[in-house]
Structures are given as structure tokens and as C-alpha cells.
Amino acid sequence: MRGDTAAVASERADIAIVGGGVIGAACAWFLARRGAKPLVIEGAAVAHAASGKAAGLLSPLMPPADRETAALAPLTERGAALHATLAELLDGPGTYDYAPYESCAVARDADEAAALRERAEVVGGEWIAPEALADRCAWLDRPAAGGLLLRSAQLDPAKFTQRLIESAKGMGASLRTGRAAGLLGGPDHVSGVELEGGDAVTADATVLALGPWTHRAAAWLDLPLPVRPLKGQIVHLEPAAAPPPGGFSAFDGQYAVTKPTGIVYAGTTAEDAGFDDEPTPEARARILADVALRTSRLEGARVVDQTACLRPLSADGLPLIGAAPGRRGAWVAAGHGRKGILLSLATGEAIAELMLDGRATLDLAPFDPARFGA
């Protein structure tokens, strides 16, 4: 960490946000809405990584009902509610393809069926008996032990992230291109961001929203922030015939969904591949084979695209949201795993509340960045 006098700042901001993905964009939107003037610093382009390549499904958490699911429940519920609200404020249907949809979480055996039925009491889904599946969910024409019908929403994540940034700029936020190389400040505080090339931005507060690159922030702060990249691949399919509306998901997280464009997204993988974000034929074959176990509706479909992205997964599966311990002026918002789009708005709202009010409405104790020790 460089001292305050070690660099001459080329720019001054109330709040610097490092990272132009969906989490950084959401933080900027809520801070700007409260009257702050955040500056988003992005090294490449807005939503250039996972925020631009995700499926954009705002579906609730599903079994197993472990600590991760229980701790995230209030954050996911708030996130879904905020997505519905912002879709009205920002013309979601017209600007980022926000649309309600139905999805059926399908069980392949009695154990999975029991887990889904138990989960139905939490998420408010409707249990569908095996004999009624084909009528209630046109996707599912393979043998199954039942399914949980869920009503949720989806969006285009790249358009959504860009819309947040543009709306935040209209309220006083700003955006600049630059790769963060370190932090300004001293051993107990952060006073801005050092950029590659010698520029710097001084700020009263700095939000580190670096996604799978959070290890860089950990080094700058000399703090353990264990977030690793989890590679996920999605196959984009053009069906031979018009696909059914909505989608389905399997107990292991595999899914297929019809997007508003008529293209079907099928996915996904969960690969520990470091920072390799290249699509592979092996993953495509595995995804298509998994989908074929649940439906025949995609037989003969043409592959029109395949994407891969790096989702930021923390060591315990929970995001990091809050103040960096021992570093006054530094805040962390990262590690949202496969639910970054859903959790983005609730995270942005919470960060704005913490920074401007000193406390958040939601209980953020499970997400404290200090939980991994000194």
C-alpha cells in the first residue's frame, strides 16, 4: 500500500469503486441514488466477465438446505424484491430483457423429491406429481419423480449491468477505464486507488468489487479474502422447433431456459480451472448430455454460441460484504458465486447503507469480510 504522498492523484472522488461488474454497478447505483458521487474504475469494459456472460436467472436457492442456503435467504429475498422494483424504475422489459418466467426444479428419485417438497415450504413453489409433470412443464418429457414449479424472473445480465451504470451516471456517478494496481493510504486506512501507468484516484472511501480477482485486493490489504474463480460454461441453442416457455433445473444445478430472444441457454459447469475462461468441447458435450436426461425438446437443436466465465466463489460459499477489518475507508463486496446477478441489488443497497448510515437493514454478520481471520 502506497503512502498518501507517494503518488499525485489525477482524479478525486467521494467514493471509488474498483470493478465494473454487476456488483460494482449495483453499489454505484445505490450510492448515487443516496446523493453520493461514486467513481467506478474498470480495467476493461463494463460487464466484460461473468456479469456479461451469465444466464441472468433470478431463481431462488434450492436444496440442499445447508448453512449457505439459510444464511443467504434474507439476501436473496431482498434481491428478488429489488429486481422487481428496479425493473419498473428502469424499464427492465424494454432495456435489459427483464421477464417473469416459470421454471420446474425436477427430482429424479424419491430422496430428491422429498428435499424439493421440503424446500417448497420456504420458496412458495408448487409441487407437481410425476404424472402431471408433462402437462404442467412442457420441457419435461423424461421419467422423473416430480418437480417443484417456481415463478421467478430472468434478464440479460450484460444489458442490466450497463443499464445500472448509465442510470447511476445520470444521478451523479462517473466511470473511468483504468486497471487498479494498489491502494493509497497507510497501515490502518485506505485513501484511494493507485492505477497502472502512474495515475491515482483519491477517495474518502473505496469499495473493492473485484469478483474472482479479489486475491489482488487481499494482497493490497494484507488480509485473507479467499475467493477463487469457478469456471462455468453455457451452451446457446437454436431449437429445431419453437421451444417451450420457461425452463427447468435439475437437483445438481443443471438447467435449460428459453430466453426472450427464443434462444435456449443450457448449462452449466463448475470447474476449478484457475483463470482459464475458454469454452471447451468437453463441457459442451457434458451439458448437452445432462439436458437430454430430462428432455427431448432440444434434439436437433443448433449450437449458436458457447460461453465461459469465472464466477467468484468464496471459501465458505457466502459473499463478502462489509468493511475491511483494520483498514478504515476500505469496503469489500465480492464472492457471490453463482448467484451474483440475483444478489447484486441487495448487496449494493447494503453497502450504501453501511457507508452512509453506519448500519444495514439486513443482518450482514454471515458476510463479514473479517470472518476469515487476520
Secondary structure by P-SEA (a helix, b strand, c coil): ccccccccccccccbbbccccaaaaaaaaaaaaaccbbbbbbccccccccccccccccccccccccaaaaaaaaaaaaaaaaaaaaaaaaccccccccccbbbbbccccaaaaaaaaaaccccbbbbbcccccccccccccccccbbbbbbbccccaaaaaaaaaaaaaaaccccccccccccccccccccbbbccccbbbbccbbbbcccccaaaaaaaaccccbbbbbbbbbbbbbccccccccccccccccccccccccbbbbbbbbccccccccccaaaaaaaaaaaaacccccccccccbbbbbbbbbccccccccccccccccbbbbcccccccccaaaaaaaaaaaaaccccccccccccccccccc
